[in-house]
Amino acid sequence: MTNVKRTCKFKFNPQVHLDDDVVEVLLALPWRPAIQIEYSIRGQWPITQGTVRCGISIQGPYEFLHDVTCKKIQDLCSRYRQVGFTFFIEAVSF
């Protein structure tokens, strides 16, 4: 698929897989050097009123994953980590 419309400010690496009656779109967002966010959208093809499943996975170092899953941003040690967390949330929830 060569004509993929990019509506996000980041560069995705789109992959489209089409089986007999299922289409799956995988988007990989390299967010930082050691952190990658992967989106997976899977649904019935051709599109009808079927179910569409969406998933997100995050790969990164332990410290980053801990900050992302921490319940309170105030628990983060430094202002630098708080800002990084805020940027991440903005990137994921575009």
C-alpha positions, 0 to 999 in steps of 0.5 A, a space after each residue: 500500500 503506497 498511498 497511505 494518508 498520514 494524519 499524525 505529526 509522527 511518522 508511522 510505519 504502516 503495514 496492512 495484512 488482508 486475509 480472506 475476510 479479515 484486514 489488519 493494520 499495524 502502525 509502529 511509532 518510534 517515539 524515542 530511541 528506545 521506546 516504540 508504540 505499536 497500534 493494531 487494528 483488526 476487523 472484518 473485510 469488507 467492512 460491515 457492522 462487524 466488530 473492530 478490535 484495537 490494541 496498543 503495545 509499548 516497548 521500552 526500558 523498565 523506568 519508562 514503562 514504570 512511569 507510564 503505568 504509575 498511578 500518580 504523576 506526582 510519584 515521578 522523581 524529577 521534573 524531567 520525567 514528569 515532562 517526558 510522561 506528559 509528552 508521551 500521553 499527548 503522543 498516544 492520545 492524538 
